[in-house]
Amino acid sequence: MSEHPMKLHADDENEIHDVVNFEDPARNVVTPVLRLPPELSLPVVQAFAALVRSAHASDVATTPDEDGITRAQVFEEGDVYMLEKPFDGYFASRYLMDFYDVDERGICSRMHLHTGLRFVRMMTGPDTLIRVGSLSPFAVTNVAGVTPFQPERFEDDLPDLPEGQQRTRYNLIVPPNSFVDMQIPRGVSHQFNALGPNAVIDSVHPEESIETFRERMSGFRMMAQTIFLTEDRPLAESCALERP
C-alpha cells in the first residue's frame, strides 16, 4: 500500500493521539440536502433506528459470520449496524448508527479521526439536532437556487485540553428535520453529538477493506478504525446548545 499506517497499535480500540500538535490534512465538506416536515422526518429516522435496534437484539447480527464480521457494533456516539459488508472485489461497507442522546447520557463523544475516508448522511427528526465539531473549518456547499439552507456555524474552545493549551473548535449545527451530508477525508478530525432523541447516520466507508489491510488490523471494528484526540469523554455542557 502506498499510504502508511496511522495507528501505533492496530487493534487498540481506544488509541489516543496528541491533540495539541495534531493538524488536519484536509477539511470536512458539508452538503445540506433537504428539510422535511416533522411528520415526514420522524418515520424515516425511526425506521433507520429500528434496523439498528433489531440488529443489536439479534443473535445473528451480534455473532461473527463466516467472514468473521460482527454486524452489530458499538461506537462512542451510538449503536451501529453494518448494513452492507465488504466482499472480494468491493472494498466498501455501509453502517447505520442510532445516536445516543447527549441530554440522557450527560457526556459528549470525543474528537476523533478515522484510518480511512468516510461519507456520512446525518438525519434528524423533531426536537433533535446534531452538533458537529472539527479542528478545521468546514467547507459548506452552497449552490444558488438548489442548496436548501445553510447550517449555523460558530467557534469555541476544545474542552479538556492539558493545562495552558488551547485549540479552536469549529462547530456546525444540523437542524431538526434535516438531511445533511459530510465527506470526511482520511485522518481529518470530527465529532458528532446528538441533542435530542431522533438522530441517525447512514455512513459509507469506501475503503474499509483497504484500511483494515493497511493498518494490519485483525478485523472490521469501528472502534479499532478510530483514533481519539482526547482521553476522556467531556461532560454534556461541552456540546450543549449554548454558543459563545
C-alpha beads as a LAMMPS data file, in Angstrom:
LAMMPS data file: protein, C-alpha beads

244 atoms
243 bonds

1 atom types
1 bond types

-500.0 500.0 xlo xhi
-500.0 500.0 ylo yhi
-500.0 500.0 zlo zhi

Masses

1 110.0

Atoms # bond

1 1 1 0.000 0.000 0.000
2 1 1 1.256 3.479 -0.822
3 1 1 -0.088 5.063 2.380
4 1 1 1.470 4.346 5.736
5 1 1 -0.462 3.055 8.750
6 1 1 -1.826 5.732 11.079
7 1 1 -2.175 3.632 14.202
8 1 1 0.528 2.767 16.681
9 1 1 -1.282 -0.402 17.751
10 1 1 -3.548 -1.752 15.034
11 1 1 -6.240 -3.381 17.186
12 1 1 -6.320 -0.818 20.006
13 1 1 -9.930 0.369 20.405
14 1 1 -9.004 3.437 22.446
15 1 1 -5.816 4.747 20.851
16 1 1 -5.235 8.410 21.694
17 1 1 -3.004 10.795 19.743
18 1 1 -1.623 14.178 20.774
19 1 1 -4.341 16.770 20.241
20 1 1 -2.093 19.753 20.921
21 1 1 0.153 19.169 17.921
22 1 1 -2.382 17.474 15.639
23 1 1 -3.054 19.152 12.287
24 1 1 -5.813 18.122 9.908
25 1 1 -4.513 17.063 6.484
26 1 1 -7.704 18.348 4.796
27 1 1 -11.185 19.665 5.610
28 1 1 -14.597 18.103 6.019
29 1 1 -17.035 19.062 3.261
30 1 1 -20.677 19.519 4.283
31 1 1 -23.639 19.480 1.880
32 1 1 -27.124 20.376 3.117
33 1 1 -29.513 18.034 1.273
34 1 1 -33.071 18.794 2.354
35 1 1 -35.501 19.903 5.044
36 1 1 -38.609 17.863 5.765
37 1 1 -41.850 18.458 7.639
38 1 1 -41.723 16.773 11.064
39 1 1 -44.409 14.267 10.077
40 1 1 -42.121 13.022 7.286
41 1 1 -38.733 13.168 9.002
42 1 1 -39.805 11.290 12.129
43 1 1 -40.868 7.991 10.488
44 1 1 -37.747 7.989 8.301
45 1 1 -35.411 8.424 11.278
46 1 1 -37.373 5.928 13.347
47 1 1 -37.247 3.315 10.578
48 1 1 -33.436 3.531 10.321
49 1 1 -33.082 3.445 14.114
50 1 1 -35.338 0.389 14.280
51 1 1 -32.973 -1.533 11.992
52 1 1 -30.063 -0.844 14.327
53 1 1 -32.052 -1.803 17.403
54 1 1 -33.235 -5.022 15.773
55 1 1 -29.637 -5.875 14.915
56 1 1 -28.488 -5.387 18.484
57 1 1 -31.248 -7.739 19.669
58 1 1 -30.304 -10.363 17.046
59 1 1 -28.128 -13.372 17.823
60 1 1 -27.051 -13.494 14.175
61 1 1 -26.025 -9.835 13.901
62 1 1 -24.148 -9.910 17.228
63 1 1 -22.158 -13.048 16.314
64 1 1 -19.238 -13.182 13.840
65 1 1 -20.335 -14.521 10.459
66 1 1 -18.458 -16.799 8.068
67 1 1 -16.072 -13.918 7.264
68 1 1 -15.511 -13.076 10.918
69 1 1 -17.585 -9.884 10.687
70 1 1 -19.914 -8.868 13.506
71 1 1 -22.520 -6.585 12.021
72 1 1 -23.867 -5.087 15.271
73 1 1 -21.189 -2.937 16.901
74 1 1 -20.989 -0.093 19.396
75 1 1 -19.394 3.263 18.723
76 1 1 -18.896 6.225 21.006
77 1 1 -21.801 8.227 19.566
78 1 1 -24.285 5.361 19.296
79 1 1 -25.088 1.769 18.375
80 1 1 -24.177 0.778 14.823
81 1 1 -25.156 -1.913 12.349
82 1 1 -23.098 -2.889 9.296
83 1 1 -25.896 -2.942 6.760
84 1 1 -23.592 -3.873 3.868
85 1 1 -20.205 -5.504 4.308
86 1 1 -17.105 -5.623 2.088
87 1 1 -16.537 -8.595 -0.178
88 1 1 -13.902 -9.670 -2.695
89 1 1 -13.668 -7.000 -5.390
90 1 1 -15.694 -4.467 -3.350
91 1 1 -13.889 -2.691 -0.545
92 1 1 -16.699 -0.585 0.901
93 1 1 -19.116 -1.085 3.763
94 1 1 -22.208 0.770 4.955
95 1 1 -23.155 1.419 8.567
96 1 1 -26.286 2.751 10.204
97 1 1 -25.908 4.485 13.562
98 1 1 -28.632 5.144 16.101
99 1 1 -27.375 8.148 18.061
100 1 1 -27.270 8.313 21.801
101 1 1 -28.968 11.411 23.230
102 1 1 -26.369 13.622 24.940
103 1 1 -29.056 15.010 27.242
104 1 1 -29.796 11.493 28.501
105 1 1 -26.177 10.338 28.889
106 1 1 -24.720 13.535 30.309
107 1 1 -21.472 13.130 28.339
108 1 1 -20.298 14.043 24.833
109 1 1 -18.387 11.951 22.326
110 1 1 -14.745 12.837 21.746
111 1 1 -12.962 14.483 18.852
112 1 1 -11.515 11.715 16.702
113 1 1 -10.359 10.692 13.241
114 1 1 -10.551 7.543 11.148
115 1 1 -7.980 5.397 9.372
116 1 1 -9.986 5.682 6.146
117 1 1 -12.230 8.224 4.479
118 1 1 -15.913 8.368 5.371
119 1 1 -19.137 9.600 3.826
120 1 1 -21.956 10.259 6.283
121 1 1 -25.546 11.338 5.840
122 1 1 -26.853 12.825 9.084
123 1 1 -30.617 12.707 9.527
124 1 1 -32.600 14.405 12.284
125 1 1 -36.220 14.286 13.333
126 1 1 -38.290 16.605 15.502
127 1 1 -36.811 18.183 18.626
128 1 1 -33.319 16.962 17.712
129 1 1 -30.187 18.484 16.273
130 1 1 -26.653 17.242 15.714
131 1 1 -23.667 19.332 16.734
132 1 1 -20.660 18.534 14.550
133 1 1 -17.170 19.643 15.551
134 1 1 -13.741 19.703 13.906
135 1 1 -10.321 21.231 14.463
136 1 1 -10.530 22.758 10.977
137 1 1 -13.198 24.986 9.391
138 1 1 -15.907 23.194 7.425
139 1 1 -16.283 23.687 3.694
140 1 1 -20.043 24.019 3.114
141 1 1 -21.689 23.540 -0.280
142 1 1 -23.948 26.354 -1.417
143 1 1 -25.310 26.018 -4.956
144 1 1 -27.565 29.015 -5.588
145 1 1 -31.158 28.005 -6.139
146 1 1 -30.508 24.365 -5.228
147 1 1 -28.933 24.031 -1.768
148 1 1 -31.947 24.325 0.567
149 1 1 -30.329 26.005 3.577
150 1 1 -27.042 26.911 5.200
151 1 1 -26.325 25.394 8.623
152 1 1 -25.351 27.550 11.560
153 1 1 -21.618 27.643 12.294
154 1 1 -19.639 29.010 15.240
155 1 1 -16.315 28.597 17.046
156 1 1 -15.408 27.768 20.639
157 1 1 -12.515 26.254 22.593
158 1 1 -11.993 22.500 22.530
159 1 1 -12.605 21.260 26.109
160 1 1 -10.382 19.169 28.359
161 1 1 -7.008 20.119 26.913
162 1 1 -3.829 19.955 29.017
163 1 1 -3.430 22.953 31.282
164 1 1 -2.210 26.037 29.421
165 1 1 -3.145 24.646 25.981
166 1 1 -5.899 25.911 23.668
167 1 1 -7.380 24.731 20.368
168 1 1 -10.185 26.318 18.395
169 1 1 -13.089 24.004 17.710
170 1 1 -15.193 24.709 14.624
171 1 1 -18.857 23.777 15.067
172 1 1 -21.731 23.186 12.682
173 1 1 -25.380 22.541 13.573
174 1 1 -27.591 20.080 11.704
175 1 1 -31.073 21.439 12.463
176 1 1 -34.164 19.354 13.232
177 1 1 -35.917 17.544 10.372
178 1 1 -32.898 17.747 8.076
179 1 1 -30.628 15.592 5.940
180 1 1 -27.026 16.826 5.751
181 1 1 -24.115 15.022 4.079
182 1 1 -20.489 15.215 5.178
183 1 1 -17.439 13.919 3.349
184 1 1 -14.612 13.152 5.766
185 1 1 -11.149 12.676 4.243
186 1 1 -8.849 10.130 5.838
187 1 1 -7.366 11.382 9.093
188 1 1 -9.485 14.554 9.425
189 1 1 -10.808 15.387 12.899
190 1 1 -14.519 15.367 13.677
191 1 1 -17.046 14.665 16.403
192 1 1 -20.813 14.169 16.378
193 1 1 -23.196 14.733 19.266
194 1 1 -26.975 14.404 19.038
195 1 1 -29.059 16.670 21.219
196 1 1 -32.461 15.039 21.282
197 1 1 -33.917 11.556 20.721
198 1 1 -34.306 11.375 16.936
199 1 1 -30.996 11.223 15.048
200 1 1 -29.348 8.647 12.820
201 1 1 -26.400 8.438 10.441
202 1 1 -26.133 6.469 7.210
203 1 1 -22.368 6.088 6.771
204 1 1 -20.412 4.682 3.823
205 1 1 -16.811 3.536 4.360
206 1 1 -15.458 3.416 0.800
207 1 1 -12.166 1.726 1.680
208 1 1 -12.886 -0.374 4.738
209 1 1 -11.113 -3.494 3.453
210 1 1 -8.168 -1.384 2.307
211 1 1 -7.762 0.491 5.580
212 1 1 -8.044 -2.715 7.616
213 1 1 -5.298 -4.245 5.489
214 1 1 -3.189 -1.069 5.527
215 1 1 -3.329 -0.804 9.316
216 1 1 -2.774 -4.575 9.698
217 1 1 -5.901 -4.931 11.829
218 1 1 -7.292 -8.327 12.701
219 1 1 -10.892 -7.472 11.780
220 1 1 -13.537 -4.909 10.855
221 1 1 -14.196 -2.981 14.041
222 1 1 -15.215 0.660 14.032
223 1 1 -13.526 1.385 17.336
224 1 1 -10.215 -0.035 16.104
225 1 1 -10.512 2.097 12.960
226 1 1 -10.777 5.190 15.153
227 1 1 -8.093 7.370 16.745
228 1 1 -9.183 9.676 19.551
229 1 1 -7.714 13.099 20.232
230 1 1 -8.749 13.380 23.884
231 1 1 -8.594 10.805 26.643
232 1 1 -11.878 11.379 28.464
233 1 1 -15.377 11.971 27.183
234 1 1 -16.309 15.514 28.230
235 1 1 -19.433 16.463 30.160
236 1 1 -22.607 17.323 28.256
237 1 1 -22.032 21.041 28.752
238 1 1 -19.169 20.926 26.238
239 1 1 -21.509 20.062 23.355
240 1 1 -24.704 21.743 24.558
241 1 1 -26.652 24.345 22.617
242 1 1 -25.083 27.381 24.257
243 1 1 -22.983 29.410 21.809
244 1 1 -20.011 31.514 22.955

Bonds

1 1 1 2
2 1 2 3
3 1 3 4
4 1 4 5
5 1 5 6
6 1 6 7
7 1 7 8
8 1 8 9
9 1 9 10
10 1 10 11
11 1 11 12
12 1 12 13
13 1 13 14
14 1 14 15
15 1 15 16
16 1 16 17
17 1 17 18
18 1 18 19
19 1 19 20
20 1 20 21
21 1 21 22
22 1 22 23
23 1 23 24
24 1 24 25
25 1 25 26
26 1 26 27
27 1 27 28
28 1 28 29
29 1 29 30
30 1 30 31
31 1 31 32
32 1 32 33
33 1 33 34
34 1 34 35
35 1 35 36
36 1 36 37
37 1 37 38
38 1 38 39
39 1 39 40
40 1 40 41
41 1 41 42
42 1 42 43
43 1 43 44
44 1 44 45
45 1 45 46
46 1 46 47
47 1 47 48
48 1 48 49
49 1 49 50
50 1 50 51
51 1 51 52
52 1 52 53
53 1 53 54
54 1 54 55
55 1 55 56
56 1 56 57
57 1 57 58
58 1 58 59
59 1 59 60
60 1 60 61
61 1 61 62
62 1 62 63
63 1 63 64
64 1 64 65
65 1 65 66
66 1 66 67
67 1 67 68
68 1 68 69
69 1 69 70
70 1 70 71
71 1 71 72
72 1 72 73
73 1 73 74
74 1 74 75
75 1 75 76
76 1 76 77
77 1 77 78
78 1 78 79
79 1 79 80
80 1 80 81
81 1 81 82
82 1 82 83
83 1 83 84
84 1 84 85
85 1 85 86
86 1 86 87
87 1 87 88
88 1 88 89
89 1 89 90
90 1 90 91
91 1 91 92
92 1 92 93
93 1 93 94
94 1 94 95
95 1 95 96
96 1 96 97
97 1 97 98
98 1 98 99
99 1 99 100
100 1 100 101
101 1 101 102
102 1 102 103
103 1 103 104
104 1 104 105
105 1 105 106
106 1 106 107
107 1 107 108
108 1 108 109
109 1 109 110
110 1 110 111
111 1 111 112
112 1 112 113
113 1 113 114
114 1 114 115
115 1 115 116
116 1 116 117
117 1 117 118
118 1 118 119
119 1 119 120
120 1 120 121
121 1 121 122
122 1 122 123
123 1 123 124
124 1 124 125
125 1 125 126
126 1 126 127
127 1 127 128
128 1 128 129
129 1 129 130
130 1 130 131
131 1 131 132
132 1 132 133
133 1 133 134
134 1 134 135
135 1 135 136
136 1 136 137
137 1 137 138
138 1 138 139
139 1 139 140
140 1 140 141
141 1 141 142
142 1 142 143
143 1 143 144
144 1 144 145
145 1 145 146
146 1 146 147
147 1 147 148
148 1 148 149
149 1 149 150
150 1 150 151
151 1 151 152
152 1 152 153
153 1 153 154
154 1 154 155
155 1 155 156
156 1 156 157
157 1 157 158
158 1 158 159
159 1 159 160
160 1 160 161
161 1 161 162
162 1 162 163
163 1 163 164
164 1 164 165
165 1 165 166
166 1 166 167
167 1 167 168
168 1 168 169
169 1 169 170
170 1 170 171
171 1 171 172
172 1 172 173
173 1 173 174
174 1 174 175
175 1 175 176
176 1 176 177
177 1 177 178
178 1 178 179
179 1 179 180
180 1 180 181
181 1 181 182
182 1 182 183
183 1 183 184
184 1 184 185
185 1 185 186
186 1 186 187
187 1 187 188
188 1 188 189
189 1 189 190
190 1 190 191
191 1 191 192
192 1 192 193
193 1 193 194
194 1 194 195
195 1 195 196
196 1 196 197
197 1 197 198
198 1 198 199
199 1 199 200
200 1 200 201
201 1 201 202
202 1 202 203
203 1 203 204
204 1 204 205
205 1 205 206
206 1 206 207
207 1 207 208
208 1 208 209
209 1 209 210
210 1 210 211
211 1 211 212
212 1 212 213
213 1 213 214
214 1 214 215
215 1 215 216
216 1 216 217
217 1 217 218
218 1 218 219
219 1 219 220
220 1 220 221
221 1 221 222
222 1 222 223
223 1 223 224
224 1 224 225
225 1 225 226
226 1 226 227
227 1 227 228
228 1 228 229
229 1 229 230
230 1 230 231
231 1 231 232
232 1 232 233
233 1 233 234
234 1 234 235
235 1 235 236
236 1 236 237
237 1 237 238
238 1 238 239
239 1 239 240
240 1 240 241
241 1 241 242
242 1 242 243
243 1 243 244
